[in-house]
């Protein structure tokens, strides 16, 4: 299994390759942007992850409308990042 840092690197590379030939709001790009935000959070960069996922969610809603499956994926990523943040905060309180 890869580390969060390796995941950030791999997803960033895949996203950059996709963006060379496509748009940032295709379902595939939204999936990669979601993965990147989640991996960034897991790597401990919560502020950056929150920014990524909040922008992604706004972009997806604006481009696809509120009921599109890409918006649902962005929403799931937002919730995942929040959960990672809550776990990190709880761990900091215990430590």
C-alpha positions in Angstrom: 0.0 0.0 0.0 1.3 3.5 -0.9 1.8 6.2 1.6 -0.4 9.4 1.5 2.6 11.3 0.1 3.0 8.8 -2.7 -0.7 8.9 -3.4 -0.6 12.7 -3.7 2.3 12.4 -6.1 0.6 9.7 -8.2 -2.8 11.4 -8.4 -1.2 14.8 -9.2 0.7 13.2 -12.1 -2.5 11.5 -13.4 -4.5 14.7 -13.1 -1.8 16.8 -14.9 -1.7 14.2 -17.7 -5.5 14.4 -18.0 -5.6 18.2 -17.9 -3.1 18.4 -20.8 -5.9 17.0 -23.0 -9.1 17.7 -21.2 -11.1 19.9 -18.9 -11.0 20.0 -15.1 -14.7 19.3 -14.7 -15.1 16.0 -16.6 -16.3 13.1 -14.4 -12.8 11.6 -14.6 -11.1 14.9 -13.6 -13.6 15.3 -10.7 -12.7 11.8 -9.5 -9.0 12.6 -9.7 -9.5 16.0 -8.0 -11.5 14.2 -5.2 -8.8 11.6 -4.8 -6.1 14.4 -4.6 -8.0 16.3 -1.9 -8.5 13.1 0.2 -4.8 12.1 -0.2 -3.7 15.6 0.6 -5.7 15.5 3.8 -4.3 12.0 4.7 -0.9 13.5 4.2 -1.6 16.0 6.9 -2.1 19.1 4.8 -5.7 19.8 5.9 -5.9 23.5 5.0 -4.9 22.7 1.4 -7.2 19.7 1.2 -10.2 21.7 2.5 -9.5 24.4 -0.1 -9.2 21.8 -2.9 -12.4 20.0 -2.0 -14.5 23.1 -1.4 -13.4 24.6 -4.8 -14.1 21.2 -6.4 -17.6 21.0 -4.9 -18.4 24.6 -6.0 -17.0 23.9 -9.5 -18.9 20.7 -9.9 -22.2 22.2 -8.8 -21.8 25.2 -11.0 -20.9 23.1 -14.1 -23.1 20.0 -13.7 -26.0 21.1 -11.4 -26.8 19.8 -8.0 -28.1 16.4 -8.9 -25.2 15.1 -11.1 -23.2 12.1 -10.0 -20.0 14.2 -10.2 -21.4 16.5 -7.6 -22.2 13.5 -5.4 -18.6 12.4 -5.7 -17.3 15.9 -4.8 -19.7 15.9 -1.8 -18.3 12.5 -0.7 -14.8 13.9 -1.0 -15.8 16.9 1.1 -17.2 14.6 3.8 -14.1 12.4 3.6 -11.8 15.4 4.1 -13.9 16.6 7.0 -13.7 13.1 8.6 -9.9 13.0 8.2 -9.7 16.4 9.8 -11.9 15.4 12.7 -9.8 12.3 13.3 -6.6 14.4 13.2 -8.1 16.8 15.7 -9.1 14.0 18.0 -5.7 12.5 17.8 -4.1 15.8 18.6 -6.3 16.2 21.7 -5.4 12.7 22.9 -1.7 13.2 22.3 
